[in-house]
Amino acid sequence: MDRISAIRNVEDALRAFENGDADLADTEQRVAAVLRTYATEFDGDDDVFRAVGEEPLDGTIVVAPSAPAARERVLTLSGLDRLTDMTNTKADSVPEFDVERV
């Protein structure tokens, strides 16, 4: 699914919500499904990676040019990147995880 198709599908879901044809839960489910499909079919220069490991990182999906960059993005999104900087290393506070291509 390309970006334009994803946007149109999200717009359709929002329109159904606005018209009263769908409730909030249905709309959230449709939008999440569109995003999930878009992410797994992402066609760009980068790859899609999923974090696999301990909570709260397990299942986090990011787009990145490499596995090391994906690890950094997962940490940044979770706010844990601040725990692993050079001046305040707290590696035992960061959940263990790997990244795999989706």
N, C-alpha and C positions, 0 to 999 in steps of 0.2 A: 504494500500500500504506500503510495507516495504521499507527500505532505498535503497536496491539494485535496486528495481523496479523504485523508484523515480529517482535515478541516471541515470539509463538506459533511462528513458523517457526524462530527461533533455538532455542527450547526443544525443538522436534522434532529439530533437528540434534544438540543436546546429548544428548537421550535416545537417539538412534541410536548415538551414540558410547559412551555409558555401557552400552548393551546389547550392545555389540560388533558392531553391524550396520554401523558405519562406522569407518574409521580416522581419525587426526588430520588428515591431508591432505584427506580428503573433508569432514570437519566444518568445517575452515577455509574450504574452497571454498564450502560451503553458506552459512556465516555471512557471508562476504564478499559473496556474491551477494544475500543478503537486505539487507544494509546498502546495497549499491549500488542496488538497486531502491528501497529506502526513500528514499535521498537524491535520486534522480532523479525520484521521484514525490512529493516532499515537498510537503505542503499546509498551509502555515502563513502567518503574516503576512510572513515574510521570503522571500527567494529563495535558490536554490542557485547557487553560482558555482564555476567551475573556474579555477585558475591556469594560464596558458599562457605558457611562456617557458623560461628556463634552469633546469637542475637546481640544486638539489634541489626547487625549488618547482613545477615543471611537473607538472600533473595533480592537485595538491592541491585537494580539494573542500571548501567550507565553506558554511554557511548564514549569511546576513547580510541586513540591511535595504537595503543599497546597495552599489554597486561599490567606493566608497572604504572602506566598513566591511569588505567582503570582503578587500580588499588588506591591511588592518590585521590581520585574523584570520589570513590566510595567513602573514604575517610573524611574528605572535605564536606560532602553532603551530610554526613552524620555529625559533623562538628568535632570529630575525634582527631582531626589533623593537628589541632592545637596541642594535643597531648603528646605528639610525637616530634615536635620541633627540636632543634639542636640544643636549645637552652633549657628545655624542661622535659626531658625524655621520661616518659612513664609507660614504657612498653607493656608492663603488666596490666595496665588499665585498658589497653586496646584489645577488643575481642579478636581471637584468631580467626582468620578467613583467607581463602584463596579466591581467585577470579577465574572464570571459565567463559569461553566464547559461547554465545547463545546461538 
